[in-house]
Amino acid sequence: MAYDQGARLPGESASKLGHLSVVNSKWVKSLLADFEQAEIKEGELHTVWHPFEDTTTPPLRNIWATDGSYVRVTSSGKPPKEMAFVKTALLTIDRTRLDKIDKDHPHPLLIQDVLRDSAIFHATVFPMKNVRTSLGSNYDAVRHIIHDSLKIDEEGMFFETLKWIAYQKWRADSRQTSPSFECPHCHFKVEGLPFDSDEGTCSDCGNGILLSDMIGFHLDMDEDGAPDSVASAYMLVMEHLMIFTAIRLLWNHTDKSLVSDTLFIKDGPLTLRSQYSKLVPNIRSFLEFAKKQGRPIHVIGQEKSGAFFDHLASFVMQVSPKTKEEPLHFATLSHEYVRKEVYRSPDLANSYGKRTNWGEKVYVKIEPGTALVLNVPTGEYQDDVSFPGKEDLIGISKILATLPKIISHKFEGALFPIELANGIASMSSYPSAKILQRFIDDRRV
Ligand SMILES: [Zn+2]
């Protein structure tokens, strides 16, 4: 039973938080006041959303998609040994074959037909804790496993892609050194490996260094063990190397038009954070180069969680299309919009996403109940808070014309190619965590 309101104390029903002095803070007051009314005013929405009414642009014909997963497995012994398994998948689909599939109730045999000879996966295993190899420390084991995994799988196709990005090999006259990086032995800043080399020596300590060290996994590790972030970063880097392997092979194809008639899809944002962002300037540089050559590369990343996903969900009901008759609508988020509306941060001094992102944020509402958060590249970054506009997004018309063809209705806002790639990359389909655990238990490593 609530107390009656006294002369000096506010009634208990006024606020369950009333006894907390922090409620007197004007910041907390404003937070509580805004909590119930987070929706956005109509006017703000209409400035950024545009209908896509172009019915003449043909959808892209080919589709490549990539996705990955990782799992950390602990053995039952003492001390418990820990290993991480990482798996990534890349698959290609001819969109005309995909068109024949009922996206609501896909027939398994038809899916099998689409996937026949069209999917590859990459898997590797890392020692994380209490695992010793006779060759050296855990630290060196992880470094060499990364190098070997890239070099051995698919006859080094993914390693060649790493070199292609690191040395900007799309330029016929490139003599570019690799991006600079920290020596894994003495932490000296190596200026970069000479053009096209797989490995080299540190000019300070003279020890052997690998091109894969340039990516920077060793900066997440210590001598004893590797944290989860090494496995998740490896997955992310591999997803990048896989999708860029497809891009590289099509770029060099004798049919020069093929690469621009393809949609490349990566699950998750087009982002590489912290030390891994070293590859971002080169990726941007390639996309700009391709655009200028008149051979645009159509890439999208799909964000299925996070700040943008939540932001879009908060008002998506209020934007068109609200009926099936209305056309698809999309919104290109400028850096100013991202800062003010999504992050609600006044800090416009630092350039948004310059170092880490190679795609810009785009909201798409295809039909009532189907909306997506996409990342679409622009090529080189521009230091302008009103950047990007819709005309800066590489191949946006072709991308938007293709999206309705590849929407899956199994999950809200899902893309069918990502769903298929996810099925191949997920650990549940191969091998189960139980089998992995037995694998560690049986091995006296
Ligand atoms: Zn060194």
Residues whose N, C-alpha, C, O or C-beta is under 5 A from the ligand:
A	BS01	ZN	C183 H185 C186 H187 F188 C202 D204 C205 G206
